[in-house]
Amino acid sequence: MRDFIFNSQPARVVFGAGALARLEEEAERLGVRRALVLSTPEQADAARAIAERLGERAAGVFPGAVMHVPAETARTAGERARELDADCLVTLGGGSSTGLGKAVALASGLPILAIPTTYAGSEMTPIHGITEGGLKTTGRDAKVLPRTVIYDPELTLTLPVGLSITSGMNAIAHAAEGLYARDANPVMSLMAEEGIRALASALPAIRARADDLDARSDALYGAWLCGMVLGGVGMALHHKLCHTLGGSFDLPHAEVHTVVLPQALAFNAQAAPEAMARIARALGAPPGTSAAAAMFDLARDNGAPTALEAIGMRAADLDKAADLAVRNAYWNPRTIDAGQREAIRELLQRAQDGVRPD
Protein backbone atom coordinates (compact mmCIF):
# COMPACT_ATOMS: atom_id res chain seq x y z
CA MET A 1 0.00 0.00 0.00
CA ARG A 2 1.22 3.50 -0.81
CA ASP A 3 2.05 5.92 1.97
CA PHE A 4 -0.58 8.54 2.69
CA ILE A 5 -1.73 11.28 5.07
CA PHE A 6 -5.38 11.52 6.12
CA ASN A 7 -6.84 14.69 7.62
CA SER A 8 -10.39 14.54 8.98
CA GLN A 9 -12.48 17.69 8.64
CA PRO A 10 -14.33 18.46 11.91
CA ALA A 11 -18.06 18.85 11.23
CA ARG A 12 -21.30 17.61 12.75
CA VAL A 13 -23.73 16.04 10.27
CA VAL A 14 -27.44 15.51 11.00
CA PHE A 15 -28.92 13.41 8.18
CA GLY A 16 -32.42 12.13 7.49
CA ALA A 17 -35.91 12.90 6.21
CA GLY A 18 -37.39 15.50 8.55
CA ALA A 19 -33.99 16.43 10.01
CA LEU A 20 -34.87 20.13 9.73
CA ALA A 21 -37.02 19.63 12.83
CA ARG A 22 -33.76 19.53 14.78
CA LEU A 23 -32.71 23.03 13.68
CA GLU A 24 -33.51 24.72 16.99
CA GLU A 25 -31.72 21.97 18.93
CA GLU A 26 -28.63 22.29 16.74
CA ALA A 27 -28.65 26.09 17.02
CA GLU A 28 -28.78 25.77 20.78
CA ARG A 29 -25.91 23.29 20.70
CA LEU A 30 -23.82 25.93 18.89
CA GLY A 31 -24.85 28.63 21.37
CA VAL A 32 -26.54 30.71 18.67
CA ARG A 33 -28.30 33.87 19.83
CA ARG A 34 -28.49 36.05 16.70
CA ALA A 35 -28.34 34.08 13.43
CA LEU A 36 -28.38 35.72 10.01
CA VAL A 37 -30.05 33.44 7.45
CA LEU A 38 -28.52 33.59 3.93
CA SER A 39 -30.21 32.42 0.73
CA THR A 40 -30.68 33.25 -2.93
CA PRO A 41 -33.54 35.59 -3.90
CA GLU A 42 -35.46 32.56 -5.19
CA GLN A 43 -35.39 30.97 -1.74
CA ALA A 44 -36.24 34.10 0.22
CA ASP A 45 -39.55 32.71 1.48
CA ALA A 46 -37.89 29.50 2.63
CA ALA A 47 -35.18 31.55 4.37
CA ARG A 48 -37.82 33.56 6.20
CA ALA A 49 -39.44 30.30 7.28
CA ILE A 50 -36.09 29.20 8.72
CA ALA A 51 -35.85 32.49 10.61
CA GLU A 52 -39.35 31.93 11.98
CA ARG A 53 -38.29 28.47 13.16
CA LEU A 54 -35.35 29.99 14.96
CA GLY A 55 -37.60 32.56 16.62
CA GLU A 56 -35.66 34.77 19.02
CA ARG A 57 -32.41 33.19 17.82
CA ALA A 58 -32.85 34.81 14.38
CA ALA A 59 -31.35 38.24 13.70
CA GLY A 60 -32.60 38.57 10.13
CA VAL A 61 -32.51 37.30 6.55
CA PHE A 62 -30.19 38.23 3.67
CA PRO A 63 -31.66 36.70 0.47
CA GLY A 64 -28.99 38.04 -1.89
CA ALA A 65 -26.72 35.10 -2.70
CA VAL A 66 -25.84 34.62 -6.37
CA MET A 67 -23.54 32.36 -8.38
CA HIS A 68 -19.77 32.60 -8.01
CA VAL A 69 -19.94 34.90 -4.92
CA PRO A 70 -19.31 38.38 -6.36
CA ALA A 71 -17.08 40.40 -4.04
CA GLU A 72 -19.64 43.20 -3.73
CA THR A 73 -22.35 40.76 -2.60
CA ALA A 74 -20.00 39.34 0.02
CA ARG A 75 -19.20 42.82 1.32
CA THR A 76 -22.88 43.74 1.51
CA ALA A 77 -23.75 40.54 3.37
CA GLY A 78 -20.86 41.10 5.77
CA GLU A 79 -22.05 44.63 6.50
CA ARG A 80 -25.54 43.31 7.16
CA ALA A 81 -24.16 40.74 9.61
CA ARG A 82 -22.29 43.47 11.48
CA GLU A 83 -25.31 45.78 11.57
CA LEU A 84 -27.43 43.01 13.09
CA ASP A 85 -24.69 41.93 15.51
CA ALA A 86 -25.03 38.38 14.15
CA ASP A 87 -23.18 35.61 15.96
CA CYS A 88 -23.87 32.83 13.40
CA LEU A 89 -24.63 32.39 9.71
CA VAL A 90 -27.32 29.92 8.65
CA THR A 91 -26.96 29.11 4.95
CA LEU A 92 -29.98 27.68 3.14
CA GLY A 93 -29.60 26.43 -0.42
CA GLY A 94 -26.81 25.26 -2.68
CA GLY A 95 -23.31 26.39 -3.51
CA SER A 96 -24.26 30.06 -3.95
CA SER A 97 -25.66 30.42 -0.42
CA THR A 98 -22.95 28.30 1.17
CA GLY A 99 -20.27 30.18 -0.75
CA LEU A 100 -21.63 33.51 0.40
CA GLY A 101 -21.66 32.27 3.99
CA LYS A 102 -18.04 31.22 3.66
CA ALA A 103 -16.99 34.59 2.28
CA VAL A 104 -18.62 36.35 5.23
CA ALA A 105 -17.20 33.82 7.69
CA LEU A 106 -13.70 34.29 6.27
CA ALA A 107 -13.83 38.00 6.98
CA SER A 108 -15.73 37.87 10.27
CA GLY A 109 -14.92 34.54 11.89
CA LEU A 110 -18.64 33.78 12.37
CA PRO A 111 -19.60 30.09 12.53
CA ILE A 112 -21.83 28.54 9.86
CA LEU A 113 -24.78 26.18 10.23
CA ALA A 114 -25.51 24.87 6.72
CA ILE A 115 -28.80 23.53 5.38
CA PRO A 116 -28.15 22.24 1.83
CA THR A 117 -31.02 21.96 -0.64
CA THR A 118 -28.90 20.84 -3.61
CA TYR A 119 -26.10 18.32 -4.14
CA ALA A 120 -23.28 20.88 -4.45
CA GLY A 121 -21.21 19.55 -1.52
CA SER A 122 -19.63 22.90 -0.60
CA GLU A 123 -20.97 22.56 2.92
CA MET A 124 -18.43 19.81 3.67
CA THR A 125 -15.33 21.72 2.61
CA PRO A 126 -13.00 24.45 3.90
CA ILE A 127 -12.78 25.79 0.34
CA HIS A 128 -13.93 29.36 -0.28
CA GLY A 129 -14.13 31.38 -3.47
CA ILE A 130 -14.95 34.89 -4.59
CA THR A 131 -15.25 36.59 -7.98
CA GLU A 132 -13.96 40.08 -8.64
CA GLY A 133 -12.90 41.81 -11.84
CA GLY A 134 -13.99 38.81 -13.91
CA LEU A 135 -11.69 36.39 -12.09
CA LYS A 136 -12.65 33.78 -9.49
CA THR A 137 -10.08 33.08 -6.80
CA THR A 138 -10.29 30.23 -4.32
CA GLY A 139 -8.55 29.22 -1.12
CA ARG A 140 -8.78 26.93 1.90
CA ASP A 141 -9.35 27.99 5.49
CA ALA A 142 -10.68 25.87 8.34
CA LYS A 143 -12.77 28.73 9.72
CA VAL A 144 -15.16 28.63 6.73
CA LEU A 145 -16.03 24.95 7.26
CA PRO A 146 -19.60 24.79 8.60
CA ARG A 147 -19.79 23.64 12.22
CA THR A 148 -23.05 21.75 11.65
CA VAL A 149 -24.75 20.51 8.47
CA ILE A 150 -28.40 19.47 8.42
CA TYR A 151 -29.15 17.17 5.49
CA ASP A 152 -32.91 16.78 5.04
CA PRO A 153 -33.83 15.01 1.77
CA GLU A 154 -37.34 16.45 2.02
CA LEU A 155 -35.86 19.88 1.28
CA THR A 156 -34.64 18.62 -2.11
CA LEU A 157 -38.05 17.40 -3.31
CA THR A 158 -38.78 20.77 -4.93
CA LEU A 159 -35.38 20.97 -6.63
CA PRO A 160 -36.23 20.90 -10.36
CA VAL A 161 -35.28 17.66 -12.07
CA GLY A 162 -32.90 19.33 -14.52
CA LEU A 163 -31.03 21.10 -11.74
CA SER A 164 -31.06 17.91 -9.67
CA ILE A 165 -29.19 16.12 -12.46
CA THR A 166 -26.59 18.84 -13.02
CA SER A 167 -26.13 19.39 -9.28
CA GLY A 168 -25.57 15.65 -8.89
CA MET A 169 -23.05 15.66 -11.74
CA ASN A 170 -21.27 18.56 -10.02
CA ALA A 171 -21.00 16.41 -6.88
CA ILE A 172 -19.70 13.44 -8.86
CA ALA A 173 -16.95 15.67 -10.26
CA HIS A 174 -15.58 16.21 -6.75
CA ALA A 175 -15.27 12.47 -6.18
CA ALA A 176 -13.92 11.70 -9.64
CA GLU A 177 -11.03 14.15 -9.26
CA GLY A 178 -10.50 12.99 -5.70
CA LEU A 179 -9.68 9.52 -7.00
CA TYR A 180 -6.63 10.81 -8.89
CA ALA A 181 -5.70 13.64 -6.52
CA ARG A 182 -2.03 14.07 -5.66
CA ASP A 183 -2.88 13.60 -1.97
CA ALA A 184 -5.46 10.83 -2.49
CA ASN A 185 -5.73 8.29 0.31
CA PRO A 186 -7.65 5.01 0.81
CA VAL A 187 -10.35 6.54 3.02
CA MET A 188 -11.18 9.34 0.60
CA SER A 189 -11.07 6.92 -2.34
CA LEU A 190 -13.64 4.66 -0.68
CA MET A 191 -15.89 7.67 -0.08
CA ALA A 192 -15.37 8.84 -3.65
CA GLU A 193 -16.34 5.56 -5.26
CA GLU A 194 -19.36 5.11 -2.99
CA GLY A 195 -20.46 8.70 -3.59
CA ILE A 196 -20.30 8.26 -7.37
CA ARG A 197 -22.18 4.96 -7.14
CA ALA A 198 -24.96 6.43 -4.98
CA LEU A 199 -25.50 9.42 -7.26
CA ALA A 200 -25.23 7.47 -10.50
CA SER A 201 -28.04 5.18 -9.34
CA ALA A 202 -30.16 7.94 -7.79
CA LEU A 203 -30.19 10.45 -10.66
CA PRO A 204 -32.10 8.28 -13.17
CA ALA A 205 -34.65 7.46 -10.45
CA ILE A 206 -35.12 11.17 -9.71
CA ARG A 207 -35.60 11.88 -13.40
CA ALA A 208 -38.22 9.13 -13.56
CA ARG A 209 -40.04 10.42 -10.46
CA ALA A 210 -39.05 13.73 -8.93
CA ASP A 211 -40.78 13.01 -5.60
CA ASP A 212 -39.00 9.69 -4.98
CA LEU A 213 -37.81 10.34 -1.43
CA ASP A 214 -35.62 7.24 -1.37
CA ALA A 215 -33.80 8.39 -4.50
CA ARG A 216 -33.51 11.91 -3.10
CA SER A 217 -32.03 10.46 0.10
CA ASP A 218 -29.53 8.38 -1.86
CA ALA A 219 -28.52 11.40 -3.93
CA LEU A 220 -28.03 13.57 -0.84
CA TYR A 221 -26.02 10.78 0.80
CA GLY A 222 -23.83 10.59 -2.30
CA ALA A 223 -23.43 14.36 -2.38
CA TRP A 224 -22.33 14.34 1.27
CA LEU A 225 -19.63 11.76 0.50
CA CYS A 226 -18.49 13.63 -2.60
CA GLY A 227 -18.35 16.85 -0.59
CA MET A 228 -16.18 15.10 2.00
CA VAL A 229 -13.78 14.16 -0.79
CA LEU A 230 -13.70 17.73 -2.10
CA GLY A 231 -12.85 18.95 1.38
CA GLY A 232 -10.31 16.21 2.09
CA VAL A 233 -8.02 16.15 -0.94
CA GLY A 234 -6.90 18.48 -3.70
CA MET A 235 -8.57 18.91 -7.07
CA ALA A 236 -7.04 19.22 -10.54
CA LEU A 237 -7.74 20.22 -14.14
CA HIS A 238 -11.51 19.77 -14.12
CA HIS A 239 -12.09 22.16 -11.24
CA LYS A 240 -9.59 24.66 -12.61
CA LEU A 241 -11.43 24.76 -15.93
CA CYS A 242 -14.83 25.09 -14.26
CA HIS A 243 -13.68 27.96 -12.06
CA THR A 244 -12.27 29.67 -15.15
CA LEU A 245 -15.40 29.17 -17.24
CA GLY A 246 -17.79 30.07 -14.46
CA GLY A 247 -15.96 33.01 -12.94
CA SER A 248 -14.66 34.62 -16.14
CA PHE A 249 -17.57 33.90 -18.49
CA ASP A 250 -20.46 33.81 -16.00
CA LEU A 251 -21.62 30.32 -16.95
CA PRO A 252 -23.93 28.36 -14.62
CA HIS A 253 -21.86 26.44 -12.09
CA ALA A 254 -23.44 22.97 -12.03
CA GLU A 255 -23.97 22.89 -15.79
CA VAL A 256 -20.33 23.76 -16.45
CA HIS A 257 -19.21 20.86 -14.24
CA THR A 258 -21.62 18.54 -16.06
CA VAL A 259 -20.28 19.44 -19.50
CA VAL A 260 -16.57 19.61 -18.71
CA LEU A 261 -16.22 16.49 -16.54
CA PRO A 262 -16.28 13.83 -19.31
CA GLN A 263 -13.75 15.81 -21.36
CA ALA A 264 -11.42 16.33 -18.37
CA LEU A 265 -11.57 12.62 -17.57
CA ALA A 266 -10.69 11.76 -21.16
CA PHE A 267 -7.75 14.19 -21.02
CA ASN A 268 -6.41 12.54 -17.84
CA ALA A 269 -7.33 8.94 -18.65
CA GLN A 270 -3.89 7.59 -19.59
CA ALA A 271 -2.24 9.30 -16.63
CA ALA A 272 -4.68 7.89 -14.06
CA PRO A 273 -5.78 4.40 -15.18
CA GLU A 274 -6.62 3.07 -11.69
CA ALA A 275 -8.85 6.05 -10.93
CA MET A 276 -10.61 5.65 -14.28
CA ALA A 277 -11.29 1.99 -13.56
CA ARG A 278 -12.87 2.87 -10.22
CA ILE A 279 -14.98 5.63 -11.79
CA ALA A 280 -16.22 3.30 -14.52
CA ARG A 281 -17.06 0.64 -11.91
CA ALA A 282 -18.96 3.12 -9.75
CA LEU A 283 -20.94 4.29 -12.78
CA GLY A 284 -21.81 0.72 -13.72
CA ALA A 285 -20.24 1.23 -17.13
CA PRO A 286 -20.72 -1.60 -19.66
CA PRO A 287 -17.56 -3.59 -20.47
CA GLY A 288 -15.32 -1.69 -22.84
CA THR A 289 -16.86 1.70 -22.03
CA SER A 290 -14.40 4.26 -20.68
CA ALA A 291 -15.05 6.29 -17.54
CA ALA A 292 -15.22 9.44 -19.67
CA ALA A 293 -17.76 7.97 -22.08
CA ALA A 294 -19.86 6.55 -19.24
CA MET A 295 -19.89 9.95 -17.53
CA PHE A 296 -20.99 11.63 -20.77
CA ASP A 297 -23.74 9.03 -21.16
CA LEU A 298 -24.98 9.58 -17.60
CA ALA A 299 -25.44 13.28 -18.32
CA ARG A 300 -26.90 12.86 -21.80
CA ASP A 301 -29.28 10.04 -20.90
CA ASN A 302 -30.74 12.05 -18.04
CA GLY A 303 -31.37 15.19 -20.07
CA ALA A 304 -28.42 17.26 -18.87
CA PRO A 305 -26.46 19.55 -21.21
CA THR A 306 -23.36 18.05 -22.80
CA ALA A 307 -22.08 21.08 -24.74
CA LEU A 308 -20.77 24.44 -23.50
CA GLU A 309 -22.51 26.10 -26.44
CA ALA A 310 -25.86 24.99 -24.98
CA ILE A 311 -25.20 26.83 -21.70
CA GLY A 312 -24.07 30.13 -23.17
CA MET A 313 -20.34 29.79 -23.93
CA ARG A 314 -19.25 31.71 -27.02
CA ALA A 315 -16.85 30.00 -29.40
CA ALA A 316 -14.97 33.29 -29.66
CA ASP A 317 -14.03 33.02 -25.96
CA LEU A 318 -12.44 29.57 -26.10
CA ASP A 319 -8.95 30.92 -26.82
CA LYS A 320 -9.13 33.24 -23.82
CA ALA A 321 -10.37 30.36 -21.64
CA ALA A 322 -7.44 28.18 -22.73
CA ASP A 323 -4.99 30.99 -21.96
CA LEU A 324 -6.46 31.47 -18.49
CA ALA A 325 -6.42 27.74 -17.78
CA VAL A 326 -2.65 27.43 -18.28
CA ARG A 327 -1.68 30.81 -16.86
CA ASN A 328 -0.79 29.58 -13.35
CA ALA A 329 0.89 26.26 -12.64
CA TYR A 330 -1.18 23.67 -10.75
CA TRP A 331 -0.99 19.95 -10.21
CA ASN A 332 -2.76 17.49 -12.51
CA PRO A 333 -2.01 13.82 -13.21
CA ARG A 334 -1.20 14.84 -16.77
CA THR A 335 1.13 17.82 -16.62
CA ILE A 336 -0.40 21.21 -17.36
CA ASP A 337 1.85 24.02 -18.53
CA ALA A 338 2.12 26.49 -21.38
CA GLY A 339 3.18 23.65 -23.65
CA GLN A 340 -0.21 22.00 -23.11
CA ARG A 341 -2.15 25.06 -24.19
CA GLU A 342 -3.24 23.57 -27.51
CA ALA A 343 -4.32 20.31 -25.85
CA ILE A 344 -6.45 22.32 -23.41
CA ARG A 345 -7.84 24.34 -26.29
CA GLU A 346 -8.83 21.08 -28.02
CA LEU A 347 -10.47 19.83 -24.81
CA LEU A 348 -12.50 23.03 -24.61
CA GLN A 349 -13.54 22.73 -28.25
CA ARG A 350 -14.83 19.20 -27.64
CA ALA A 351 -16.72 20.47 -24.61
CA GLN A 352 -18.07 23.38 -26.66
CA ASP A 353 -19.39 21.01 -29.33
CA GLY A 354 -20.55 18.24 -26.95
CA VAL A 355 -18.42 15.48 -28.46
CA ARG A 356 -18.74 12.12 -26.71
CA PRO A 357 -15.28 10.94 -25.53
CA ASP A 358 -13.97 7.58 -26.69
Secondary structure by P-SEA (a helix, b strand, c coil): cccbbbbbbbbbbbbccccccaaaaaaaaacccbbbbbbcccaaaaaaaaaaaaccccccccccccccccaaaaaaaaaaaaaacccbbbbcccaaaaaaaaaaaaacccccbbbbccccccccccccccccccbbbbbbbccccccbbbbbccccccccaaaaaaaaaaaaaaaaaaaacccccaaaaaaaaaaaaaaaaaaaaaaacccaaaaaaaaaaaaaaaaaaaacccccaaaaaaaaaaaaccccaaaaaaaaaaaaaaaaccccaaaaaaaaaaacccccccaaaaaaaaaaaaccccccccccccccaaaaaaaaaacbbbbccccccccaaaaaaaaaaaaaaccccc
